Amino acid sequence: MRTLVLLLLFLAACGQNEPKEKLRIGLNPWPGYLDLAVAEHEGIFAAHGFDVHIVEYTSLHDMARAYQLGQIDFMPSTLVEVLEVNQGRRSAEVIWVADASDGADVALAKDATSVADLRGKRIAYEPNSLGIFVLARMLDRAGLKVQDVDAIGMDQTEMVLAMKEGRIEAAITYPPASLSIRELPGIATVFSSAEIPDEVIDVFCVDPDILDADPTFLNRFYAVMADTAEFARRNPKTAVAHKCRQMGIEPSAWDSAAEGVRYFELKDQHEWIWGSDRIHTIHARLADVIRATCGPRRDPVRPIHAGHRFAPELIAPAAPR
């Protein structure tokens, strides 16, 4: 692994004296995205030739919309948002698989012990985003359909107050909103992404035009991620402090916020992207579920773009130590 990191750093250093490349990064306060904040705060992006401007969004749907409108160039999101973006005029290319949700995405309900108890109840979900997928999978596993509940589109930040005021009985949510909802009386977890392993993954995407214009972009970005992982290993408290500041939580709440998130590093990208159709299989599964839930689309679902630009010698698995 050490040799791989040194190679990345050497390749990235070739462009160190060039003007820094401006990069507008959208950021939602999901734990799996927050290495990007660490890299920005610690100057790691700048060290590899990126002039980063982070734009914060509380909703993945809002961030995907901003990407479509050209307001950001880099989008960390689930594959659902990638699917939605790629139906428009601007496409998004997957360059990194950040994490898998192994229980961090949840359905929290008041005075209920199972999904079956939610029949006819008001369930909040984030529209045009991962929320509809999690809702559909949850109901399907319980033998219910979306029509069997009162599904209400709602921003994550609104769900906490809506649950507190009794305007909804359940919410499809994730940290940090899920942490606040869990503090309310009578709340139970009736479903989580742990029940659908490796179906909810998060990725980093970039405008393909940027990759076409700059052949050094990927190598420099890989170096950023390798350096950020190394910084976090050596300075765990500082890295967590950056992430918690971005999420608006205290460092003491980090373990709860990050529970159920399985993180991936540079060495893991080989398994997910280069030489594997794993991400494409998951993407197709998402498209099938959303099509069945939301009805036929006006346009066919386009294939996801991922992996064909990767250099295998850069992301091959590290040699045993």
Secondary structure, 3 states (H helix, E strand, C coil): CHHHHHHHHHHHHCCCCCCCEEEEEEECCCHHHCHHHHHHHCCHHHHCCEEEEEEECCCHHHHHHHHHCCCCCEEEEEHHHHHHHCCCCCCCEEEEEEEEECCCCEEEEECCCCHHHHCCCEEEECCCCHHHHHHHHHHHHCCCCHHHCEEEECCHHHHHHHHHCCCCCEEEECCCHHHHHHCCCCEEEEEEHHHCCCCCEEEEEECHHHHHHCCCHHHHHHHHHHHHHHHHHHCHHHHHHHHHHHHCCCHHHHHHHHCCEEECCHHHHHHHCCCCCHHHHHHHHHHHHHHHHHCCCCCCCCCCEECCCCCHHHHCCCCCC
